[in-house]
């Protein structure tokens, strides 16, 4: 539990307004936020970090969370404040940020409230599950930082690239049935249904989420796997990093009986690149589309 004394002391030590100025926005939590000073930005979320860099604020970032992995030359040397979903206010406040830009999954909520109570402006943005979400986030962050021209330029570039990616995907004759497996714990497979980033990416890449009748992440039974008959199993890198690798995963009873298991068809993703819906989304869509058709 963080003491009120610590919060107030940290707030008193924040840089005073007077550097790069910013605008007022209403964020995900319904808060009207005016950053005032954007000289010491703390970025929470890999998508947020990449947007800040694209908008020209990379040199203003003083710390990031552990999901912020790109661009490595910028983020690797920076202090890390912990995992996006399990942050601590004290660790953040010791870095004396003048403002915080947070992704939709940043939390827990009480930590964001503690940061605001300490006097730190926090812009909490929504999670991205579509290209439209990404473009909205670009515009929101641009408005908060009084960088409307840079945000509009990025919006235009992304819109054109996303349209080109959509056209290339639509020209593909096949729509593979894909199954995204989030984790494998002792043979218990957790798969992605609808309303997940994986489901959104599969659709954008021209695939069909074979587990789309489920909502969120659910345990996949061998019976369910056999009935949905995925042609491609999709996993993140860490899922196949354990003993036996991809071969051991595809040999699991829930997958071995599927067309993907029999044909050894596996697409391995880099989570930050493919699933965070960053400004690299157009390239990520095309890369994934090619992987599920390989």
Secondary structure by P-SEA (a helix, b strand, c coil): cccaaaaaaaaaaccccccbbbbbbbcccccccccccccbbbbccaaaaaaaaaacccccccccccccccccccccccccccccccccaaaaaaacccbbbbcccccaaaaaaaaaaaccccccccccccaaaaaaaaaaaaaaacaaaaaaaaaaaaaaaaaaaaaaaaacccccbbbbbccccccbbbbbccccaaaaaaaaacccccccccccbbbbcaaaaaaacccbbbbccccccccccaaaaaacccccccccccccbbbbbccccccccccaaaaaaaaaaaaaac
